[in-house]
């Protein structure tokens, strides 16, 4: 934003008002006509002033949502406008640091000296100026790189219920990805999980090229909401420096829940399962900021916490239509000790055909066909009721089941490149061809499946 444009958004900071009432976490101020999104301070009877943001109006009162609890606020306290234009300090010095929602370092090290600034709320790249996504990005996870290949600038969701392995998958991707910079947003997570993720999943090598933004579950909704925006703004800064950025947000659902709290506090009517309309308006504004630009790219992975493992609950359903693909993590696979628990048949990368070779796609399609054939007859196979020779595709799926599972499974400490994922598919295709040739030589009942290699 140019200086002239910035000046048009400014208001005198001498604007003041008084606290008229509080309802829940919301402060209502009288005589305070500040615009929505402005930052304010509420004087407290005890302790430092309370930072808050204007979220709406009700009759003649201005509604503010605080960044911490309301302890110490009383009727008649002074409310003062701090600023209307919000900025974030950025720079290369952020790499390897852990930040709060306001961009301040919270890792116990000295605050970084940052001279550059960026807006919290940047516009997405213009749709007519977005380059096509035609270059793959390795995530280091073989099941994703082989069967759900992502491109630089793609936005994809990782959908799963609680405890199925979303954080582990993100940690593997952060550790082994080929991206230049990683920005990780932990939104509404348990406090103990921060150090676990950094030390166990990310590691020292991963942290060195990462920026971690955290807002734990005990913090107010406005802080959790701002943490997601802060992480996105930092990713945009590095993209504008010509870098390929991997943005990982855990989770987009808790971002939506934070906006639900704020929207309901502002008086919005609950519509779909208690979510107000502002939630579904805010989600595309956030995810559209990721993507490829003429300068660089932001490849975004958003985890979506699926309530009751229902893939059609409101947030999951809305997000699937906004992103460029979805990865479904299966509780059934996780219960079997199959990690990463990627349900290949329930997952999709919309841009895989744009970033892979014909040989790669042919191998992925054959593996999908074999997985589908095995799943359709799994009950018969498990009880021994399936007769070999009844279906050539099922016969081949049974013969190759161990090889397929070995390809799809991966230890947390086992990196895999995109080239290894592709070559593994080629080897499976060749093995399938050999088994088909052997079956054909044994008898006339054997036939090739619909996607021969």
GUKOL-927220 format. One record per residue (C-alpha): x, y negated, z negated. Coordinates in steps of 0.25 Angstrom, whole numbers, plus 5000, padded with zeros to 4 digits. Layout:
BEGIN
XYZ
...
***
This chain:
BEGIN
500050005000
500649865004
500749754994
499649675000
498749794998
499149814984
498849674980
497349684985
497149794975
497649714963
496849644952
497249554940
497649644928
497049534919
495749604921
495149654908
493949714901
493449784889
493049924885
491549934885
491450084882
492050224884
491350344889
492150474888
493550444894
492950314902
493150174897
492150064902
492649924902
491849794903
492349674911
493349754918
493149754933
494349824938
494249914950
494150064950
495550124949
496150014942
497050034930
496649974916
497149974902
496149984890
496649934877
496550034865
496350004851
497550094848
498650134857
499050084871
498050034881
497350144889
497550154904
496350184912
495850174926
494550114932
493650224937
492250144939
491250054934
489950074927
488949954926
489849834921
490949924915
492249974921
492550124919
493950164916
494550304914
495750304905
497150384906
497050434892
496050454881
495250334876
495750334861
495850194856
494950124866
493750044860
492649954864
493149814869
494549854872
495249774883
495349834897
496449784906
496649804921
498049854923
498149874938
497249914950
498249964960
498950094955
500350134958
501250254956
502850244955
503450344964
504850384969
505850504971
506150494956
504750564953
505350694958
505550794947
504650714937
503350744930
502350624930
501050594924
499850534931
500350394931
501750434937
502550424925
503550534922
503150624910
504250724910
505150654899
506150604909
506350454912
505250384920
505750384935
506150244941
505150234952
505050104961
504050154972
502550144970
501450214977
499950204975
499150304967
498050304978
498650314992
497850335004
498050475011
498850475024
497950425036
497350545043
497750495056
499250485052
499350625045
500250715053
499750855055
500250955045
501151055053
502351085044
502151195034
502551175019
503151295011
502551304997
503451424993
502251514991
502251625001
500751655001
500451505004
501551485014
501251615022
499751615022
499251465018
500451385024
500351245020
500851125029
501550995024
500450905021
499351005018
498451005006
498051135000
497251174988
497651294978
496351344973
496251434961
495551454947
496351434934
497551524932
497751574946
499051514949
498951374955
500051314947
500951434950
500751414965
500951264964
502251294956
502751384967
502451284978
503151174971
504351254968
504551314982
503851214992
504651155003
504051015000
505050894997
504250844985
503250914976
502150834968
501450914958
500150854951
499650934938
498250884936
497550924923
498451034920
498851094906
499951014900
500751144898
500751174912
501651054917
502951104911
502551244915
502351204929
503651124930
504551224924
503951354928
503251334941
503951204947
505351224942
506551124942
506751134957
505251114960
505150994950
506350924956
505550894969
504250874962
503450774955
502450824944
501250744940
500450794928
499150754921
498750864911
497350904908
497250824895
497450694902
496250604907
495650624920
496150504926
497650544923
497350684930
496750614942
497950514943
498950624942
498450684955
498450544962
499850524956
500450654962
499750624975
500350484976
501750534972
501650644983
501250534993
502450454989
503450564993
502650595005
502850455010
504350475008
504350585019
504250705010
503450835010
502750834997
501950944990
500850894981
500350994971
499150964962
498651054951
497451034951
496550954960
495351014952
495850934940
496050814948
494550824952
494150854938
494850724933
494150644943
492850714939
493050664925
493350524930
492150514939
491150564929
491750464919
491450354929
490050394931
490050474943
488950584945
489450734944
489150804957
489750934960
490051014948
490250884940
491250824950
490850684954
490950634968
492250564965
493050694964
492650734978
493050594983
494350594976
494850734980
495050704995
495750564992
496750644984
497050764993
497050675006
498250605001
499150725002
499550775016
500550735027
500850595031
501850545042
502850535031
502750665023
501750765018
501050805005
500650945004
499650954993
499251084985
498051054976
497651164966
496151174964
495651234951
494451314955
493351324944
492951464941
493751514954
492651454962
493251404976
491951324979
491951244966
491851084970
493351044969
493851174976
492751154987
493051004989
494651024989
494651134999
493951045009
495050935007
496251015008
497051085019
496951225013
496751305000
497451414993
496551504984
497251564972
496551694968
496351734954
496151884958
497551874964
498151804952
497551914943
498352024951
499651944949
499651904964
500351764964
500251674970
498751714970
498451654984
497151704990
497551705004
496251735010
495551625002
496651515005
496851435018
497851335023
497251255034
498551205040
499251335040
499051355055
499751215057
501051255050
501251395053
501751485064
500951575072
501651695066
501451645052
499951625055
499851765061
500451825049
499651745039
498351785047
498651935046
498951935031
497651865029
496951965037
497552075029
497252015016
495851995020
495652135025
496252185011
495352095003
494052145011
494352295008
495052274994
493952344986
494052464995
495552464995
495652454980
494652574977
495252654988
494052664997
494752595009
495152695020
496352665027
496152655042
494752585040
495352445044
496652425049
496752285043
496452335029
497452445031
498552345035
498152255023
498252375013
499552415019
500152275018
499452235005
500752244997
501552165007
500452055008
500452044993
501952034992
501851925002
500851844995
501351864981
502551774976
503251754963
503351614957
504851614958
504851664973
504951554983
504451584997
504751495010
503751465021
504651545030
504651665020
503151665020
503051665035
504051775037
503251855026
502051845034
502751885047
503352015040
501952045035
501452035049
502552125054
502252225044
500752225047
501152245062
501952365058
500852425050
499852405061
500752475071
500952585062
499452605059
499152595074
500052705077
499452795066
498052795072
496952725080
496152675068
497252565065
497052435072
497652295071
496952195062
496352075069
497651995067
498852085072
500252025070
***
